[in-house]
């Protein structure tokens, strides 16, 4: 009997100890849980920030080394490049949308002019292809530097204010931020070696169409060539390669339409498009509209002229991720070029003989000639 009572008391004490332990744990978690969670968030963010810092530093050093091989004076170039990483553009006021495209185009032209002047100031003897290449390299380093500074800013702000909301949001987007940063870091190798990138699929299609044909520069960094396809005239537009430029396709298309007094039967635009997760790299989609990843001015010119003269706008896009777009062109994307050409021919055949169509290959034409 006594043993039974002792056994019951022991069991009751065990249950009581268990309840008290749980209660104590919950009490401590209520008091310290948020603080512990913030410590974990900060640790994860700092770990990512260290990687971002290394990426930014290595990328900057690689660009400085690349420019120094051509221009010499490594120390002076290093200081100037690091100062240039704080370069910025103030976008025009959009409260009154009237004329905003014109203002934006002026700022973008000024930005490029200033960047080219900077390149020439540190490497005055380089040729045009090197200037274009150094522009791209500086743009990549600038992006990596801004990603690093953005993460660092929010981390310091979160620590100073002890705000769990800032730190929580930053920690939640870190995987996406790191993915973008790695894509730009990997892109550096492609740009240093002047290898065609995924974004150049439109330029590749255009180059295949006009290969061996005579062409002319119609506007800055942009060429055009006329070819014949089953008694139909195709006017092909692309950025002038093989340096890494995107040209001014909107201005070129607008000029062609004006030169022909609006007598254009259709415009077919080819470009890369961001794929959704689960979609296959290199898959092709067909639609309508101006297929061009432009801040505004070039796309606006195309849409204005097409609308003014009631010219149908066709869009053919190749699906790819950000990583695919800015790194060396994958085989799946390269193979899509011939499939796009077949679709262009199919659209052209839907027009009567004697029709004139503009074929615009959009994208960075680095490593892709004509």
Order of alpha helices (4+ residues) and beta strands (2+ residues): alpha-alpha-alpha-alpha-alpha-alpha-beta-beta-beta-alpha-beta-beta-alpha-beta-alpha-alpha-beta
